[in-house]
Amino acid sequence: MKSETLSQNLDQEAIEVFIDSLAHFYRQIGVDEAQIGVPYLLDSNKTIISDFTGIIGVSGKRKGCVYYTCPKAMLSYILLAMGEKEVSSSYLCDLVGEIANTIAGNARKAFGSDFMISVPVVVQGKPERIQLPESTRSVVIPAKWKFYESIIVVALE
């Protein structure tokens, strides 16, 4: 897959960083059977949102955002698998924010100190739209674990 087929702003190496970051997170919590799908471009007028979303703003050499979104049932299952007894909305929000932060933090290690990330903003429910940077095409990285689907959207200049 050639980088120009994915995005004029993100090259294949940068996308691999986010794929590796997600795979690393799943391994860290003991989920080895997660399958990372083939990245694709998101139409500029479309947004993919699930039940819980953690959004990280990016500034510095690259600007934009990265978000991770997944269904409530998946987060609940992960919490229970991690030994947590409570699966309240606040715990689910904390977990999706932590996943987004971990993915962006791992990317920061790869991209260096010029890749500055914000504190996660967590959205519960399905807002009509998340405002993505207009100057870039967004890349979607789908993942499956058990029968749950999650998505990373990378929108960086």
Secondary structure as UniProt FT lines:
FT   HELIX           3..6
FT   HELIX           12..28
FT   TURN            29..30
FT   TURN            32..33
FT   STRAND          35..36
FT   STRAND          40..42
FT   TURN            44..45
FT   STRAND          52..60
FT   STRAND          64..70
FT   HELIX           72..81
FT   TURN            82..83
FT   HELIX           89..111
FT   TURN            113..114
FT   STRAND          115..117
FT   STRAND          121..124
FT   TURN            134..135
FT   STRAND          138..145
FT   TURN            146..147
FT   STRAND          148..156
//
